[in-house]
Amino acid sequence: MSLVGPIDTTPPREPPKPAEPLPDVLVTPCAPAAAYYFEGGLRRIKPYHFTYNTNCKERWRGRQLVEIFTTEFRDRPPEYYKEALETGRVTVNGKQASPTTTVKNGDVISHTLHRHEPPVSARPIGVIYEDDNLLVIDKPAGVPVHAAGRYHYQSIVEILKAERNHAWQPRPCNRLDRLTSGVMFIGKTPRAADQMAGQLKQRTLQKEYVARVKGKFPDGVIVCDQPILSVSPKLGLNRVRATGKDAKTKFRRVAYYPPTAATDGEAGPLTTESEGYSIVHCLPLTGRTHQIRVHLQFLGHPISNDPIYSNRRVFGPDLGKLDTSAERDSEIIDRLNEVGKSEVAQAPEPVSYRTHLTAAPAVPPGTDPAVVEELVTREHEAATAEYEKRKGEKLSGLVCEICDTPLYTDPAPHELGIYLHALAYSDLNGGWVYRSQIPEWALPPPGMDGLREAPEWVPVPEDEEIVIGGGEIPEELGSDDEGDRPKKRNPVPALVRGFGMVDISADRIYADGSIAPEGQEAAGAI
């Protein structure tokens, strides 16, 4: 009699995967959202009740709810949150809370509110290509990609879901700012989205944009090789700085339209440009925030209707042309703040609106740089959206009858986007190319001949390109006054802790990253 039992040939079962941690914020509609409706050229949705379910973060432990809401949740003024806490619209773990309730690890904070989403462009989402795995769209300007801040159903993801009876989950593979239009990739499955996102990170990827800029852009292929630094994340302000991140963009003018006589109508549909305007083909070779917008401003030809970089009230008559100095940063930031406040408020005092995404993240030492970059990007996008909201909308003087929320006027059509369009994405190995139609604002004015088809980028030999980098400013792009033209200097690169590679031939750099005026010694300068 054998004492050995039968051998178990069943393959070993893989250990269960650990449960994924819950996200910081769970967003749950309390009632079905009303259908979209269209009025005055805008896509609208009626106000609805909404619940935010937020898991207690580590930095909130031991703090009172009133402190947490008034310092970290910034979609409404502090007075609103105090009233919500006092009237029982906030619960902790399903139980009504008070302003003095102290939260602890594991708590779930729920806040129900009457939500007012801003109207967005009524332009349809164009379809460039579609198969079983991928949808390539032509995103309209003025519509955010993801739900964020005051936008939820008024986002590309939610609109696509609604248009297809909520039978799928769109998965964006690339980013476009709310104000920017153009080519976007949407995965239909997680695997398809991951594969496309991977292709978009390859060195063989080529992105093309088209922009409408002030004045007559120079001839030839202009290569701007100037680094870009975020000088005010709060306002979404970026400038050319030696201490910034490497950035490189190629530009070519494809059309120029001089100012027209009054009898000929406006030179463009949305703005009057006394110096005329150019249509510029843009080829970004890096992906810095606002890269094309900042480089065009530096070259003296900002995007015509850019609310930040084409604002003479902020930057003065030269609009920041060839400016690499930090001397005016504080003044520019103050002006940008005042522009936002003065254009919003007809009330006695400006109303401060904030979003929880703008709160400074608690990043422990040793955090993965990719995670830090993602956090900074989220904060930057939220801060930029906050400025654009303040600039583009004005208080109407009315309040909601249900929740007493101050109501805003509708944005004008030209406030829903800027003249920057993602024209094409292609694989230089010849695998694929997706190209959108040229936007209406890039077409020639009535009665004038010009570009009517989307251009293709035609490379030229490097020795024919005009490179603007390393402190070198070509004469044809500089000031007409020889005395005002920046002096050419050979760059002297040096590795500076906290800033990376810095050209120390230009000006002295303070320990806080600011630039000392030329010839001035300063304590603490590097």
C-alpha positions in Angstrom: 0.0 0.0 0.0 1.5 3.3 -1.1 1.7 6.1 1.4 2.3 8.6 -1.3 -0.7 10.4 -2.6 -1.3 11.5 -6.2 1.0 14.3 -7.4 -0.8 17.7 -7.8 -0.1 19.0 -11.3 -2.2 22.1 -10.9 0.0 25.2 -11.6 0.5 27.4 -8.6 -2.0 30.2 -8.3 -0.5 33.7 -8.6 -0.8 35.7 -5.4 -3.6 38.3 -5.5 -2.5 41.7 -6.6 -2.5 44.3 -3.8 -5.5 46.6 -3.9 -4.8 49.9 -5.5 -5.1 52.9 -3.2 -8.1 55.2 -3.5 -7.6 58.5 -5.3 -7.5 61.6 -3.2 -10.8 62.9 -4.6 -13.8 60.8 -5.7 -16.4 62.8 -7.7 -20.0 61.5 -7.6 -23.0 63.2 -9.2 -25.9 63.4 -6.8 -28.4 63.6 -9.7 -28.4 62.8 -13.4 -26.9 65.8 -15.3 -29.3 67.6 -17.6 -28.7 67.3 -21.3 -26.5 69.7 -23.1 -28.3 72.6 -24.8 -27.0 75.2 -27.2 -27.6 78.9 -27.0 -25.8 82.0 -28.3 -23.0 79.9 -29.9 -22.2 78.1 -26.6 -22.7 74.6 -25.3 -24.4 74.8 -21.9 -25.6 72.6 -19.1 -28.0 73.5 -16.3 -26.7 73.7 -12.8 -26.9 70.4 -10.8 -26.2 69.0 -7.4 -22.8 67.3 -7.0 -20.9 65.6 -4.2 -17.2 65.6 -3.7 -15.9 62.6 -1.7 -12.4 63.3 -0.5 -10.1 60.9 1.4 -8.2 62.5 4.3 -4.7 63.4 3.3 -1.8 63.1 5.6 -1.3 66.8 6.0 -5.0 67.2 7.1 -4.7 64.8 10.1 -5.6 66.6 13.3 -6.8 69.7 11.6 -10.3 71.2 11.8 -12.6 71.1 8.7 -13.0 74.9 8.6 -9.2 75.3 8.3 -8.9 72.6 5.6 -11.8 73.9 3.4 -10.8 77.6 3.6 -7.1 77.0 2.8 -7.1 74.0 0.4 -10.4 73.9 -1.5 -10.4 76.9 -3.8 -13.3 76.7 -6.1 -15.4 79.0 -3.9 -14.6 81.9 -1.5 -13.9 81.0 2.1 -17.2 82.5 3.2 -19.0 79.9 1.2 -17.3 76.9 2.9 -17.9 78.4 6.3 -21.6 78.5 5.6 -21.6 75.0 4.1 -20.0 73.6 7.3 -22.5 75.5 9.5 -25.5 74.4 7.6 -24.7 70.7 7.4 -23.7 70.3 3.7 -20.5 68.6 4.7 -20.3 65.1 6.3 -17.5 62.9 7.6 -17.9 59.2 7.1 -21.6 59.9 6.3 -22.3 61.8 9.5 -23.0 65.5 9.6 -19.9 67.5 10.5 -19.3 71.0 12.0 -16.7 73.6 11.4 -14.7 72.4 14.4 -14.8 68.7 13.4 -11.2 67.3 13.5 -10.3 64.7 10.8 -8.2 61.7 11.2 -6.6 59.0 9.0 -9.2 57.1 7.0 -11.9 59.7 7.2 -13.9 60.4 4.0 -15.1 64.0 3.8 -18.2 64.6 1.6 -19.4 68.0 0.4 -22.6 68.5 -1.6 -23.0 71.6 -3.6 -25.0 73.2 -6.4 -22.6 73.2 -9.3 -22.5 75.8 -12.1 -20.3 74.8 -15.0 -19.2 77.6 -17.4 -20.4 77.5 -21.0 -18.0 76.3 -23.6 -17.7 76.5 -27.4 -20.6 75.0 -29.3 -18.3 73.8 -32.1 -18.6 70.1 -32.6 -15.7 67.7 -31.9 -14.4 66.8 -35.3 -13.3 63.2 -36.2 -10.1 62.9 -38.2 -9.7 59.1 -37.9 -11.4 56.2 -36.1 -11.0 52.4 -35.8 -11.7 49.8 -33.1 -8.9 51.0 -30.9 -8.2 54.7 -31.6 -10.2 57.9 -32.1 -8.3 60.9 -33.5 -10.2 64.1 -33.0 -10.0 67.8 -33.9 -10.5 69.4 -30.5 -12.4 72.7 -30.5 -10.8 75.6 -28.6 -12.2 76.6 -25.2 -13.1 73.1 -24.0 -10.8 71.4 -21.4 -9.8 67.8 -22.1 -10.3 66.5 -18.6 -12.8 67.3 -15.8 -11.0 69.8 -13.6 -11.9 72.8 -11.4 -15.4 74.1 -12.4 -15.5 71.9 -15.5 -16.9 68.3 -15.4 -19.5 67.6 -18.0 -18.2 70.5 -20.1 -15.0 68.6 -21.0 -13.9 66.6 -24.0 -14.0 63.3 -22.2 -17.5 63.8 -20.9 -18.9 65.2 -24.2 -17.5 62.2 -26.1 -19.1 59.9 -23.6 -22.5 61.6 -23.9 -22.3 61.6 -27.7 -22.0 57.8 -27.6 -24.6 57.1 -25.0 -22.0 56.6 -22.2 -21.1 53.2 -23.7 -17.3 53.8 -23.4 -14.6 55.5 -21.4 -12.5 57.9 -23.6 -8.8 57.8 -22.6 -6.8 60.9 -23.9 -3.3 60.1 -25.0 -1.9 63.6 -25.4 -2.5 67.0 -23.8 -3.8 70.2 -25.2 -4.6 73.4 -23.2 -8.2 74.4 -22.8 -7.6 77.4 -25.1 -5.8 75.4 -27.8 -7.5 73.5 -30.6 -6.3 70.7 -32.8 -5.3 67.1 -33.1 -5.9 64.8 -30.1 -5.6 61.1 -29.7 -8.3 59.2 -27.7 -7.7 55.5 -26.8 -10.8 53.3 -26.7 -9.2 50.7 -24.5 -6.5 50.9 -21.8 -4.1 48.9 -23.9 -4.7 51.1 -27.0 -4.3 54.3 -25.0 -1.0 53.0 -23.5 0.3 52.0 -26.9 -0.5 55.4 -28.5 0.9 57.3 -25.5 4.1 55.4 -25.9 4.3 56.3 -29.6 3.8 59.9 -28.8 7.0 59.8 -26.6 9.2 58.5 -29.4 12.0 60.6 -30.9 10.5 59.9 -34.3 7.4 61.9 -33.4 6.9 65.3 -35.1 4.3 67.8 -33.9 3.2 70.7 -36.1 1.2 73.8 -35.0 -0.1 76.8 -36.7 -0.4 80.2 -35.0 -1.6 83.7 -35.9 0.9 86.3 -34.6 1.2 90.1 -34.5 3.2 91.8 -37.2 5.2 90.5 -40.1 7.2 87.5 -39.0 10.8 87.2 -40.4 11.6 85.3 -43.6 13.2 81.9 -43.5 13.2 79.2 -40.9 13.7 80.7 -37.4 15.0 78.4 -34.7 14.4 79.7 -31.1 16.7 77.8 -28.8 16.0 79.7 -25.6 15.4 78.0 -22.2 12.1 78.6 -20.5 11.5 79.1 -16.8 8.2 79.3 -14.8 8.5 82.7 -13.0 5.0 82.6 -11.5 3.2 79.2 -11.3 0.3 80.9 -9.6 -0.4 83.0 -12.7 0.8 80.5 -15.3 3.6 82.9 -16.4 6.7 81.6 -18.2 9.6 83.5 -19.6 12.9 83.0 -21.4 15.6 82.6 -18.7 19.1 81.2 -18.7 18.1 79.2 -15.6 15.1 77.6 -17.3 14.7 74.2 -19.0 16.0 73.6 -22.5 13.5 74.4 -25.2 13.6 74.5 -29.0 11.1 75.6 -31.6 11.3 76.1 -35.3 9.1 78.7 -37.1 8.3 79.6 -40.7 6.0 82.3 -41.9 3.4 80.9 -44.4 1.3 84.0 -44.9 1.3 87.7 -44.0 -1.8 90.0 -44.1 -1.2 93.8 -43.8 -3.7 96.0 -42.1 -6.7 96.7 -44.2 -8.6 99.9 -44.8 -11.8 100.5 -42.9 -13.8 100.1 -46.1 -12.3 96.6 -46.6 -13.5 95.3 -43.2 -11.3 93.9 -40.4 -8.1 92.0 -41.2 -9.4 89.2 -38.9 -12.7 88.0 -37.6 -12.1 88.6 -33.9 -9.4 91.3 -33.3 -8.0 94.5 -34.8 -4.3 94.3 -35.5 -2.9 97.6 -36.7 0.4 96.2 -37.6 -1.1 93.3 -39.6 -0.6 89.7 -38.8 1.2 86.6 -39.9 0.3 82.9 -40.1 3.2 80.9 -38.7 4.0 77.2 -39.0 5.5 76.0 -35.7 7.6 72.9 -35.1 8.2 72.3 -31.3 11.2 70.0 -30.7 10.7 70.0 -26.9 7.5 70.1 -24.9 7.8 72.9 -22.3 4.7 74.5 -20.9 3.6 77.5 -23.1 6.7 76.9 -25.2 5.4 78.1 -28.5 3.6 81.1 -26.9 6.7 82.1 -24.9 9.1 81.7 -27.9 6.9 83.8 -30.2 6.7 86.5 -27.6 10.5 86.5 -27.2 10.8 86.9 -31.0 8.5 90.0 -30.9 5.6 88.3 -32.5 3.2 87.0 -29.8 0.0 85.2 -30.6 -2.4 88.0 -31.5 -5.1 87.2 -28.9 -3.0 85.6 -26.2 -4.4 86.8 -22.9 -1.0 86.7 -21.2 1.8 87.1 -23.6 0.2 89.6 -26.0 -1.0 92.0 -23.3 0.6 95.4 -23.7 -1.0 96.5 -20.4 1.2 93.9 -18.7 4.4 93.9 -20.8 4.5 97.4 -22.3 4.8 98.4 -25.9 7.6 96.0 -26.8 5.6 93.0 -25.4 8.7 91.5 -23.9 10.7 91.2 -27.2 14.2 89.7 -26.7 13.8 90.1 -22.9 15.8 87.6 -20.8 16.2 89.7 -17.7 14.4 89.1 -14.4 14.5 92.9 -13.5 10.8 93.5 -14.5 9.3 90.2 -13.3 7.8 91.6 -10.1 6.3 94.5 -12.0 4.9 92.2 -14.7 3.4 89.8 -12.1 1.7 92.7 -10.3 0.3 94.0 -13.6 -1.0 90.6 -14.5 -2.7 90.3 -11.1 -4.3 93.7 -11.5 -5.5 92.9 -15.1 -7.3 89.9 -13.8 -8.9 91.7 -10.8 -10.0 94.8 -12.7 -11.5 92.9 -15.5 -13.5 90.6 -13.2 -15.0 92.6 -10.5 -17.8 95.1 -10.7 -18.3 94.3 -7.0 -16.9 96.5 -4.2 -14.0 94.0 -3.7 -12.5 91.4 -6.1 -13.7 87.9 -5.4 -11.0 85.4 -4.9 -11.7 82.0 -6.5 -9.3 79.1 -5.9 -9.1 75.4 -6.7 -7.8 72.6 -4.6 -5.3 71.8 -7.3 -3.5 75.0 -6.6 -2.5 74.0 -3.1 1.2 73.3 -2.7 1.8 69.6 -2.7 3.6 67.9 0.2 6.4 66.2 -1.8 8.7 64.1 0.5 12.4 64.0 -0.3 13.4 61.4 -2.8 10.1 61.5 -4.7 10.3 60.2 -8.2 11.0 63.3 -10.5 8.3 62.2 -12.9 5.8 62.4 -10.0 7.0 65.8 -9.0 6.7 67.0 -12.7 3.2 65.7 -12.8 2.2 67.6 -9.6 3.8 70.8 -10.9 2.0 70.4 -14.2 -1.3 70.0 -12.5 -0.8 73.0 -10.4 0.3 75.1 -13.3 -2.7 74.1 -15.4 -5.1 74.9 -12.6 -3.4 78.3 -11.9 -3.5 79.2 -15.6 -7.2 78.2 -15.8 -7.8 80.4 -12.8 -6.2 83.5 -14.4 -8.0 82.8 -17.7 -11.3 82.5 -15.8 -10.8 85.8 -14.1 -9.8 87.5 -17.3 -12.6 86.1 -19.5 -15.6 86.2 -17.2 -17.1 89.1 -15.3 -19.6 89.1 -12.4 -23.1 89.8 -13.6 -24.3 91.1 -10.2 -26.8 88.3 -10.0 -26.7 85.2 -7.7 -28.2 81.7 -7.9 -31.6 81.5 -6.3 -30.8 78.0 -5.0 -27.2 78.4 -3.6 -26.5 82.2 -3.7 -23.4 81.6 -5.9 -22.4 84.8 -7.7 -23.2 84.4 -11.4 -20.9 85.3 -14.3 -21.6 86.7 -17.7 -21.0 84.5 -20.8 -17.5 84.6 -22.3 -17.3 86.3 -25.7 -16.4 84.0 -28.6 -12.8 85.3 -28.8 -12.3 84.6 -25.1 -12.9 80.9 -25.7 -9.6 80.2 -27.4 -6.3 81.6 -28.7 -4.9 81.5 -32.2 -2.8 78.3 -31.7 -3.8 75.1 -33.3 -2.3 71.6 -33.2 -2.2 71.0 -36.9 -0.6 67.6 -37.3 1.1 64.6 -35.6 3.3 62.2 -37.6 5.8 59.4 -37.3 9.0 60.4 -39.1 9.6 56.7 -39.9 6.6 56.8 -42.1 4.3 54.8 -39.9 1.4 57.3 -39.7 0.3 60.9 -40.0 -2.9 62.6 -38.8 -3.6 66.1 -40.0 -6.5 68.5 -39.2 -8.1 71.2 -41.3 -6.7 74.7 -41.1 -8.7 76.8 -38.6 -10.9 79.6 -39.8 -8.8 82.3 -38.1 -5.8 81.3 -40.3 -7.7 81.8 -43.6 -7.1 85.0 -45.5 -9.4 88.0 -44.8 -12.3 88.6 -47.2 -11.1 89.8 -50.6 -7.5 88.7 -50.0 -5.6 85.8 -51.4 -3.6 83.5 -49.1 -3.2 80.2 -47.4 -6.3 78.0 -47.5 -4.8 74.5 -47.1 -2.9 73.1 -44.1 0.8 73.5 -44.9 3.3 70.7 -44.6 6.7 71.2 -42.9 9.5 71.2 -45.4 12.9 70.9 -43.8 15.9 73.1 -44.9 19.6 72.5 -44.4 20.8 73.5 -41.0 23.1 76.2 -42.4 20.1 78.0 -43.8 18.3 78.2 -40.5 18.5 81.3 -38.3 19.2 80.1 -34.8 18.4 82.3 -31.8 20.1 80.7 -28.8 23.1 80.9 -26.5 22.8 84.7 -26.2 23.1 85.3 -29.9 20.5 87.7 -31.4 20.5 88.1 -35.2 20.5 91.7 -36.3 17.4 91.4 -38.3 15.5 90.4 -35.2 17.0 93.0 -32.9 16.2 96.7 -32.3 16.7 99.2 -35.2 18.6 101.3 -32.7 22.2 100.1 -32.5 22.5 101.4 -29.0 19.5 99.3 -27.8 20.6 96.1 -29.4 21.7 93.4 -27.0 25.5 92.9 -27.1 26.6 89.5 -28.4 28.5 87.5 -25.9 30.0 84.0 -25.9 28.1 81.8 -23.4 30.0 80.6 -20.4 28.1 77.5 -19.2 28.4 76.5 -15.5 26.6 73.9 -13.4 24.8 75.8 -10.6 23.2 73.8 -7.7 19.5 74.2 -7.8 19.4 75.7 -11.3 21.4 73.3 -13.6 23.4 74.6 -16.5 23.6 78.4 -16.4 25.2 81.0 -18.8 27.2 83.0 -16.2 28.6 85.3 -18.9 25.3 87.3 -18.9 24.4 88.6 -15.5 25.0 87.7 -11.8 22.5 85.2 -10.4 21.2 85.6 -6.9 20.9 82.6 -4.7 17.1 82.8 -5.1 17.4 82.6 -8.8 16.8 86.3 -9.7 19.1 88.2 -11.9 21.2 91.2 -10.7 21.4 94.2 -13.0 24.6 94.2 -15.2 27.6 95.6 -13.4 25.9 95.5 -10.0 27.5 93.5 -7.1 25.1 91.9 -4.7 25.5 90.0 -1.5 24.6 86.3 -2.0 25.2 86.5 -5.7 26.7 83.3 -7.2 
